[in-house]
Amino acid sequence: MKENYVIGVDFGTDSVRALIVDAANGKEVASAVVRYPRWSEGLFCDPVQSQFRQHPADYVEGLEQSVRSALKQAGSAVQQNIRAIAVDTTGSSPVAVDKTGTPLSLLPGFEKNPHAMFVLWKDHTAVKEAAEINTHATKFKTNYLQFVGGIYSSEWFWAKLLHTLRADESVRKACYSWVEHCDWVPFLLTGGTDVIQLRRGVCSAGHKALWAKEFGGLPPDEFFSSLDPLLKGFTSRLFSETFTSDKPAGKLSSAWAERLGLSTEVIVGVGAFDAHMGAVGGQIEPYHLSKVMGTSTCDMLVAPIAEIKDTLVHGICGQVNGSIIPGMMGLEAGQSAFGDTYAWFQKLLQWPMETLLQQSTWLDAAQRDRLRSEWSDKLIPELSKQAQSLPIGE
């Protein structure tokens, strides 16, 4: 029997992971993780302003390095039988692009401009714009927020676009369209050169960009242009059609086939969000709540379309037909700061040790580093162990 292997690439907040799986049985064959070097240095971010930007070069380099590393582990026999590659990413993490679909920060003059980079999901610089969208939506007969829980977030597509257009004139003039990370990577892998031809996933479109079949696609231009004239005509440069994650975005371009050591016959899947694909990996079933826990935590649930009918759930992060599993209604909620809160708490608890260790005259630099590393690894597990010993009532 012919062997078939597939590659999954997960772009997380801090790193990208590539996984090779045997399509016959789901068995993991190889995997690799690559951290984003620019992000690790804290470049282009300003936590005080809640600004978190990621350079596309981190994604491109991480994609190539992680896949090549996993393929090297798997061996040539597996490499020759790779049939498909698909990606998921954080979201909403959009970027300003030109007509060719190239992120502006990959073009001369924008290389170090944070507004020309991907606006990471946890960037909250668009709080003002989100509030304006929520107020503005009440003026229309059609409730364009009905499928995103009735409340639009500063973490999402339109709020971030409006903030970016307002914040930087040079980016505003060069920005032809606005693209989610999960949609851009398949476009990159297939060698896309026309952003209008870019296949947008229903996952990102429905949960973050207000796309819905009931609206005939995106809300009308009037909704956005009356919010701010800067948005006038933008919907015409975006999309009206979307695709579920079981559909192909195309085939691997010759350039990327050469970079990865794969065939141009390899199918590239339509992209989706990381938490949604995590739920699929966890074998989510109708009415089974799936929690994907990382830097944030996402709660996913799927339900048959015929059963959910016109029920709307207020306060969640969207309900979209086909967003998690094609043919099902996908519902998402969660806590954006989940893992970051633990990281903050750990740093807070470690502050006395970090500060006093630097002043120690008993230990040399190598010993201080070893102690710091050991403390860091053991702190949260030990606190968890002690907490579990407490009576439930306390």
C-alpha positions as CSV (number, residue, x, y, z in Angstrom):
1,M,0.0,0.0,0.0
2,K,1.3,3.5,-0.9
3,E,2.5,5.5,2.1
4,N,0.9,8.9,2.7
5,Y,2.2,11.5,5.2
6,V,1.0,15.0,6.0
7,I,2.6,18.0,7.6
8,G,0.9,20.3,10.1
9,V,2.5,23.6,11.0
10,D,1.3,25.4,14.1
11,F,2.3,29.1,14.5
12,G,2.0,29.9,18.2
13,T,2.7,33.1,20.1
14,D,6.4,32.4,20.8
15,S,7.3,29.7,18.3
16,V,6.3,27.6,15.3
17,R,6.0,23.8,15.4
18,A,6.0,21.4,12.5
19,L,4.5,17.9,12.9
20,I,4.7,15.0,10.4
21,V,1.9,12.4,10.7
22,D,1.1,9.1,9.0
23,A,-2.2,9.7,7.3
24,A,-3.2,6.1,7.6
25,N,-3.3,6.0,11.4
26,G,-2.5,9.4,12.8
27,K,0.8,8.3,14.2
28,E,3.3,11.1,14.9
29,V,6.5,10.5,12.8
30,A,8.6,13.6,13.6
31,S,8.3,17.1,15.0
32,A,10.4,20.3,15.4
33,V,10.0,23.6,17.2
34,V,11.6,26.9,16.2
35,R,11.4,30.1,18.4
36,Y,10.9,33.4,16.7
37,P,14.2,35.3,17.1
38,R,12.9,38.9,16.7
39,W,10.0,38.2,19.0
40,S,12.3,36.6,21.6
41,E,14.3,39.8,21.7
42,G,11.1,41.8,22.3
43,L,11.5,43.8,19.1
44,F,8.7,46.0,17.8
45,C,6.7,45.5,21.0
46,D,5.7,48.0,23.6
47,P,4.0,46.2,26.5
48,V,3.2,49.5,28.3
49,Q,1.1,50.5,25.3
50,S,-0.2,46.9,24.8
51,Q,1.6,46.8,21.5
52,F,2.6,43.3,20.3
53,R,3.8,43.0,16.7
54,Q,5.5,40.1,14.9
55,H,7.7,40.4,11.9
56,P,6.8,38.1,8.9
57,A,10.4,37.2,8.6
58,D,10.1,35.3,11.9
59,Y,7.2,33.3,10.4
60,V,9.0,32.6,7.1
61,E,12.3,31.6,8.7
62,G,10.5,29.5,11.3
63,L,8.3,27.8,8.7
64,E,11.3,26.7,6.6
65,Q,13.5,25.7,9.6
66,S,10.8,23.7,11.5
67,V,9.6,21.8,8.4
68,R,13.1,21.0,7.2
69,S,14.1,19.8,10.7
70,A,11.1,17.6,11.0
71,L,11.7,16.1,7.5
72,K,15.3,15.4,8.4
73,Q,14.2,13.5,11.5
74,A,11.6,11.5,9.5
75,G,14.0,10.5,6.7
76,S,14.0,10.4,3.0
77,A,11.4,7.7,2.6
78,V,8.8,9.8,4.5
79,Q,9.9,13.0,2.7
80,Q,9.2,11.5,-0.7
81,N,5.7,10.6,0.4
82,I,4.5,13.9,1.8
83,R,1.0,14.5,0.3
84,A,-0.2,17.7,2.0
85,I,0.7,20.5,4.3
86,A,-1.7,22.7,6.4
87,V,-1.2,25.5,8.9
88,D,-2.9,27.1,11.8
89,T,-2.0,30.3,13.5
90,T,-2.9,32.6,16.4
91,G,-5.8,35.1,15.6
92,S,-6.8,37.6,15.0
93,S,-3.3,38.5,13.8
94,P,-3.7,40.5,10.6
95,V,-1.2,42.5,8.5
96,A,-1.2,45.2,5.9
97,V,-0.3,44.0,2.4
98,D,0.2,45.4,-1.1
99,K,-1.7,44.2,-4.2
100,T,0.6,41.2,-4.5
101,G,-0.3,40.1,-0.9
102,T,3.2,40.9,0.4
103,P,3.3,42.2,4.0
104,L,4.5,45.8,3.9
105,S,7.3,45.0,6.4
106,L,8.9,42.8,3.8
107,L,9.2,45.8,1.4
108,P,11.9,48.5,1.4
109,G,11.2,51.4,3.8
110,F,8.9,49.4,6.1
111,E,11.3,46.8,7.4
112,K,11.3,48.1,11.0
113,N,7.8,49.8,11.1
114,P,5.6,48.0,13.6
115,H,2.5,49.2,11.8
116,A,3.6,47.3,8.7
117,M,3.9,44.0,10.7
118,F,1.5,41.4,11.9
119,V,-0.6,42.8,14.7
120,L,-0.5,39.9,17.2
121,W,-3.8,38.5,18.6
122,K,-3.0,40.0,22.1
123,D,-2.2,43.5,20.8
124,H,-4.7,45.9,22.5
125,T,-3.8,49.2,20.8
126,A,-7.2,49.2,19.1
127,V,-9.4,49.5,22.3
128,K,-10.7,52.9,21.2
129,E,-11.6,51.6,17.7
130,A,-13.4,48.5,19.1
131,A,-15.5,50.7,21.4
132,E,-16.4,52.8,18.3
133,I,-17.4,49.8,16.4
134,N,-19.7,48.6,19.2
135,T,-21.4,51.9,19.5
136,H,-21.7,52.3,15.7
137,A,-23.3,48.9,15.2
138,T,-26.3,49.9,17.3
139,K,-27.3,52.5,14.6
140,F,-28.1,49.8,12.0
141,K,-31.2,47.8,11.6
142,T,-29.2,44.7,10.9
143,N,-27.2,43.6,13.9
144,Y,-23.8,43.0,12.3
145,L,-22.4,41.8,15.7
146,Q,-25.0,39.1,16.2
147,F,-22.6,36.2,15.3
148,V,-19.7,37.4,17.4
149,G,-21.5,37.4,20.7
150,G,-22.8,41.0,20.3
151,I,-19.5,42.6,21.3
152,Y,-16.5,43.4,19.0
153,S,-13.0,43.1,20.5
154,S,-9.9,45.2,20.2
155,E,-8.1,42.0,19.4
156,W,-10.0,41.5,16.1
157,F,-9.7,42.3,12.4
158,W,-11.6,45.6,11.8
159,A,-10.5,47.3,15.0
160,K,-6.9,46.6,14.3
161,L,-7.2,47.7,10.6
162,L,-8.8,51.0,11.6
163,H,-6.2,51.7,14.3
164,T,-3.4,51.0,11.8
165,L,-4.8,53.2,9.1
166,R,-5.2,56.0,11.7
167,A,-1.8,55.5,13.3
168,D,0.6,55.6,10.3
169,E,0.0,57.6,7.1
170,S,2.8,55.8,5.1
171,V,1.3,52.4,5.9
172,R,-2.2,53.8,5.1
173,K,-1.1,54.9,1.6
174,A,0.7,51.6,0.9
175,C,-1.9,49.2,2.4
176,Y,-4.1,47.7,-0.4
177,S,-5.6,44.9,1.7
178,W,-5.6,43.4,5.2
179,V,-4.9,39.7,5.7
180,E,-5.0,37.2,8.6
181,H,-1.8,35.3,9.4
182,C,-3.6,31.9,8.9
183,D,-4.7,33.0,5.4
184,W,-1.4,34.5,4.4
185,V,0.8,31.4,5.0
186,P,-1.0,29.2,2.6
187,F,-1.0,32.0,0.1
188,L,2.8,32.3,0.6
189,L,3.3,28.5,0.2
190,T,1.3,28.4,-3.0
191,G,3.2,31.3,-4.6
192,G,0.3,33.7,-4.6
193,T,0.9,37.1,-6.3
194,D,-2.6,38.6,-6.4
195,V,-4.2,39.3,-3.0
196,I,-7.7,39.2,-4.5
197,Q,-7.1,35.5,-5.4
198,L,-6.1,34.7,-1.8
199,R,-8.4,32.1,-0.3
200,R,-9.7,33.2,3.1
201,G,-10.7,30.7,5.7
202,V,-14.2,30.8,7.2
203,C,-12.6,30.4,10.6
204,S,-10.9,33.8,10.6
205,A,-13.5,35.5,8.5
206,G,-16.5,34.5,10.6
207,H,-15.0,34.9,14.1
208,K,-13.0,38.0,13.6
209,A,-14.0,39.9,10.4
210,L,-17.8,39.9,10.7
211,W,-18.3,37.7,7.6
212,A,-21.6,35.8,7.5
213,K,-23.7,34.1,4.8
214,E,-26.7,35.9,6.3
215,F,-25.1,39.2,5.3
216,G,-24.1,38.0,1.9
217,G,-20.5,38.2,3.1
218,L,-19.0,41.1,4.9
219,P,-21.2,44.0,6.2
220,P,-21.8,46.6,3.5
221,D,-19.3,49.4,2.7
222,E,-21.7,51.9,4.3
223,F,-21.3,50.2,7.7
224,F,-17.5,50.9,7.6
225,S,-17.3,54.1,5.6
226,S,-19.8,55.8,8.0
227,L,-17.7,54.7,10.9
228,D,-14.6,56.3,9.4
229,P,-14.0,57.5,5.8
230,L,-10.6,55.8,6.0
231,L,-12.5,52.5,5.6
232,K,-14.4,53.6,2.5
233,G,-14.1,51.0,-0.3
234,F,-12.0,48.6,1.8
235,T,-14.5,45.7,1.6
236,S,-14.0,45.6,-2.2
237,R,-10.3,44.8,-1.7
238,L,-11.0,42.1,0.8
239,F,-13.3,39.1,0.1
240,S,-16.8,37.8,-0.2
241,E,-16.2,34.0,-0.5
242,T,-14.7,31.9,2.3
243,F,-13.5,28.3,2.6
244,T,-13.6,25.6,5.3
245,S,-10.3,24.1,6.4
246,D,-10.8,20.8,4.6
247,K,-10.5,22.6,1.2
248,P,-7.2,23.1,-0.7
249,A,-5.7,26.6,-1.0
250,G,-3.6,25.2,-3.9
251,K,-0.4,23.3,-4.4
252,L,3.1,24.0,-3.2
253,S,4.9,26.5,-5.4
254,S,8.2,25.5,-7.1
255,A,10.1,28.0,-4.9
256,W,8.8,26.6,-1.7
257,A,9.0,23.0,-2.9
258,E,12.7,23.6,-3.4
259,R,13.1,25.3,0.0
260,L,11.5,22.5,1.8
261,G,12.7,19.6,-0.3
262,L,9.1,18.6,-1.3
263,S,7.1,18.0,-4.5
264,T,5.0,20.6,-6.2
265,E,2.2,18.0,-6.1
266,V,1.9,18.6,-2.3
267,I,-1.5,20.1,-1.5
268,V,-1.7,23.1,0.7
269,G,-4.8,23.4,2.9
270,V,-6.8,26.4,3.7
271,G,-5.6,27.9,7.0
272,A,-7.4,28.1,10.3
273,F,-6.9,29.2,13.9
274,D,-4.7,27.3,16.3
275,A,-7.3,26.7,19.0
276,H,-9.8,25.4,16.5
277,M,-7.4,22.9,15.0
278,G,-6.4,22.0,18.5
279,A,-10.0,21.0,19.2
280,V,-10.0,18.9,16.0
281,G,-6.8,17.2,17.2
282,G,-8.6,16.6,20.5
283,Q,-11.4,14.8,18.6
284,I,-14.0,17.3,19.5
285,E,-17.6,16.0,19.1
286,P,-21.0,17.7,19.2
287,Y,-21.7,19.2,22.6
288,H,-18.3,18.2,24.1
289,L,-16.5,21.3,25.4
290,S,-12.9,21.4,24.3
291,K,-10.4,23.6,26.1
292,V,-7.2,24.5,24.4
293,M,-4.9,26.1,27.0
294,G,-1.7,28.0,26.2
295,T,-0.8,31.7,26.2
296,S,-4.6,32.2,26.1
297,T,-7.3,29.6,26.7
298,C,-10.0,28.9,24.2
299,D,-13.2,27.0,24.8
300,M,-14.7,25.4,21.7
301,L,-17.9,23.6,21.1
302,V,-19.5,22.2,17.9
303,A,-23.2,21.6,17.3
304,P,-25.3,20.3,14.4
305,I,-26.7,23.2,12.3
306,A,-30.2,21.7,12.3
307,E,-30.2,21.7,16.1
308,I,-28.8,25.1,16.8
309,K,-31.0,26.7,14.2
310,D,-31.2,30.5,14.9
311,T,-30.0,30.4,18.5
312,L,-27.5,33.2,19.3
313,V,-25.1,33.0,22.3
314,H,-24.3,36.4,23.7
315,G,-20.8,37.3,24.9
316,I,-18.9,34.6,23.1
317,C,-16.1,35.0,20.5
318,G,-18.3,33.9,17.6
319,Q,-20.4,31.2,16.2
320,V,-19.6,30.2,12.6
321,N,-20.9,27.5,10.3
322,G,-17.9,25.2,9.5
323,S,-15.3,27.1,11.5
324,I,-14.1,24.1,13.5
325,I,-15.6,21.1,11.7
326,P,-17.1,21.6,8.2
327,G,-20.9,21.0,8.4
328,M,-21.1,21.9,12.1
329,M,-21.7,25.2,13.9
330,G,-18.4,26.2,15.6
331,L,-18.7,28.2,18.9
332,E,-15.7,29.8,20.6
333,A,-15.2,31.6,23.9
334,G,-12.2,31.9,26.3
335,Q,-9.8,34.0,28.3
336,S,-7.3,35.9,26.3
337,A,-4.8,36.5,29.2
338,F,-4.7,32.9,30.6
339,G,-1.1,31.8,30.1
340,D,0.2,35.3,30.2
341,T,-1.3,35.7,33.7
342,Y,0.6,32.6,34.9
343,A,3.8,34.0,33.3
344,W,3.3,37.4,35.0
345,F,2.6,35.6,38.4
346,Q,5.8,33.6,38.0
347,K,7.9,36.6,37.2
348,L,6.4,38.4,40.2
349,L,7.3,35.6,42.5
350,Q,10.8,35.3,41.1
351,W,11.6,39.0,41.3
352,P,13.2,38.8,44.8
353,M,15.3,35.8,43.8
354,E,16.4,37.4,40.5
355,T,17.3,40.7,42.2
356,L,19.1,39.2,45.2
357,L,21.0,36.6,43.1
358,Q,22.7,39.4,41.2
359,Q,24.0,40.7,44.5
360,S,25.3,37.4,45.8
361,T,29.0,37.2,46.5
362,W,28.8,33.4,47.4
363,L,28.0,32.2,43.9
364,D,29.7,32.8,40.5
365,A,27.8,33.6,37.3
366,A,27.4,30.0,36.2
367,Q,26.1,28.9,39.6
368,R,23.6,31.8,39.6
369,D,22.3,30.8,36.2
370,R,21.9,27.2,37.2
371,L,20.0,28.1,40.4
372,R,17.8,30.6,38.5
373,S,16.9,27.9,35.9
374,E,16.2,25.2,38.6
375,W,14.0,27.7,40.6
376,S,12.1,28.7,37.5
377,D,11.4,25.1,36.5
378,K,10.2,24.0,39.9
379,L,8.2,27.1,41.1
380,I,4.8,26.6,39.5
381,P,4.8,22.8,39.8
382,E,5.6,23.1,43.5
383,L,2.9,25.7,44.1
384,S,0.5,23.5,42.3
385,K,1.4,20.5,44.5
386,Q,0.9,22.6,47.7
387,A,-2.4,23.9,46.4
388,Q,-3.7,20.4,45.7
389,S,-3.1,19.5,49.4
390,L,-5.4,22.2,50.6
391,P,-9.0,21.3,51.5
392,I,-11.4,22.0,48.6
393,G,-13.3,24.5,50.7
394,E,-10.3,26.7,51.2
